[in-house]
Amino acid sequence: MIRLLLYVLGGLLLGGIIHIAAILLLPDFANRDAWTSLGRFGRDGAFHLLPMSEPGTEPLPYLDPEMAYAACRFSLENGPIRIKAAMPDDFWSIAVFNRRGSNVYSLNDRSAERADIDLVIATPVQMAQLRENPIAALDQSIVIQVPITRGFALIRSFVADPTLLGKAETMLRAANCSAELPSADAPAPVAPDEKN
């Protein structure tokens, strides 16, 4: 009976030590989220080409070695952001993630039915403001509402042949993650033949 009591007390003591250690180590591990790890590639508000994925050196987990990737960290605290990119004819996709790396939106060339990316990302409040004051210049944009204020966008482009890697990387480098939204009262662009 005494031996059983000692085992129970030892188990409780060991469990308490593990619990306290986990609580003390949690802040250190909490700062190692996907958003933070992408900070090493460059400033926010711009796409940065990620190194080609090789076993053991992936910049993010689960990256496909047949794809070229570019990532952009963003903040919606000062307003919506607009992502614009001309993409190659091969498969491409764009995904929006929260800080922890959970996907909140994704789109690819087949579902977009277009060869370029023109995506506006807004919070629910910003989306309501855009609905109240629509911007004519965004008629062709895909406008999405996300439940986050900080996150990152990841564009991937299929590289069918290693000789096409340079073309894919050039397009990814040219992607814009902070294109300005035109103001609601800005006049709609006039086609050249409509002038005069």
N, C-alpha and C positions, 0 to 999 in steps of 0.2 A: 504494500500500500504506500509506504514512504517512497519507495523507488518510483512508483507511478506518479506520485505528486512531484518528485524532483524532475521527471521527464516533462511533465506539463509546465512547470515553472521555467525549465530550460527552454522549452519551445516558445513560450510567451516572451521570454527575454530576448531570444534570437529574433523572433518576429518583430519585436519593438525596435531592435537595432537596425534591422533591414528597412523597416518603415521610415525611421528617422533619416537614415542614409539616403533613401530614395527622395525624400522631401528636400534634403539639402542639395542634392545633385540635380534636381529638376530644373532650376533656372539656367544652369549651364547647358543642358541639353535643349531647352526650349529655344535658345538663341540660334540653334543650328537648323533652322527651317529652310525650305527651298528658296524662299525669297532672299534670305540673308546670304545663302551660299552663292547666289547669282550676282551679288554685289561685287565680287572680285573681278568680274569681266568688264566693268566700266560703269559710267554714270547712269543714273535713272533717266527715263524718257528717251532712250535711244536703243535701237537693236544692236546687239553684239553677237558676232558669229561665235558659236560654240565649237571647241575643238572636235574633230571627228572622234566618234565613240570607239574606244578600244577596251577590251576586258580589263577591269581593274582601275581604269583611269577615266571613267565616265563623269562628265561634269554634272549630270543629273542621272538618277537611276532609270533604268528601262529604256534607254535611248537605242534606236535601231541603227546599226552601223551602215545600212543602205540609204540613210537619210542625211541631209545637211540641215543644221539647226541654227536658228538665231533666236535670242531671248531678249525681252525688254521688261525691266521692272518699271511699274508705274504707280502713281498715286492719284486718286480721284478727289482729293481734298480741296483742290482749287478749281474743280470743274471736270466735265467729261473729257476723255481723250479720243483722238481719232487716229486709227492705224491705216496707213495706205502702203500698198506694195504691188508692184507688177510681178507676176509669178510666171514660171516656165510652163510649157504645155503639159509636162508630166504631172503626176499626182502631187498635190500640196495640201497642207492643212494648217489651220491656226487654232490654238487652244488657249483659253484664259484660265488661270489658276489663282487660287487664294494664296496667302502667305505660306501655308502649310504644304502646298503642292496638290491640293484637291481640285479637280477640274470643275469649273463652274459654267463653261461654255466651250463648244468646239464647232468648227466649220471646215469643210473641205471643198475642193474644186467641183466635185460632183453635186453636193448639196447647194453650193452657192450658184452653180450654173453660170459661172463667169471666170475670166482668166486673171482677175486682179482681186486684191483685197482692199475694201473700203469699209472699215468697221469702226463704229462709234460705241464706246463703252461708257455707261453712265450708272450712277447709283439710282435707287428708286426716286429720291427727291429730284435729282437732276433730270430724270426721265419725265417726271410730271411737269417740270419747267419747260422741257422741249416740246411736250404736247400742248402746253398753253401757248407757247410762242414758237411755232414750227419754223424751221430754217429751210428755205426752198433749195439751197445748195446741197442739202443732205438727202434729197429725194432718192438718189441712187445708192445711198449708203445703207448698210445694214446696221441698225441701231439696236443695241442690246442693253438690258438692265441686269446688273449684277449686285448681289448682296454684300459687297466688299468695298473698302476704300483703298486698300493696297493689294497689289498682286503682281502677276507677271504674265506676259503673253509669250507664247512659244510658237514660232513658225517652223514647219518642217517641209522640206522639199525632197522628193525622191530623186536619187542619183542612179539612173539606170546603168551608167557606164562611168568608170573613173575619169574618162576624158571630159565628161560633162560637169565634173565637180566645180571647176572654175566658174562656169556660167551660173550654176546654182548659187554659189557663194557670192558672186557679184550682185545678183538680184536680192539676196538676203541682206547684204550690206546696205543696199539702197533703200530698204524698207524704212518707213517713217513711223515712229511710235508717238510722236507728239505734234501731229499736224493740227494747225489751229482750226477751230470751228468758226465759220463765218458768223457774224452777228445776225440776229433775226431781222433787223431792219436794213441789212445790206441789200442793194438791188440785185436782182437775178442777172447772171451774165447774159450779154446780148451776143447772138451769133453774128459773124462778120457781115453776112448778107442782109441783116436786119437793120444795120446802121444806115441812117439817112434814107 
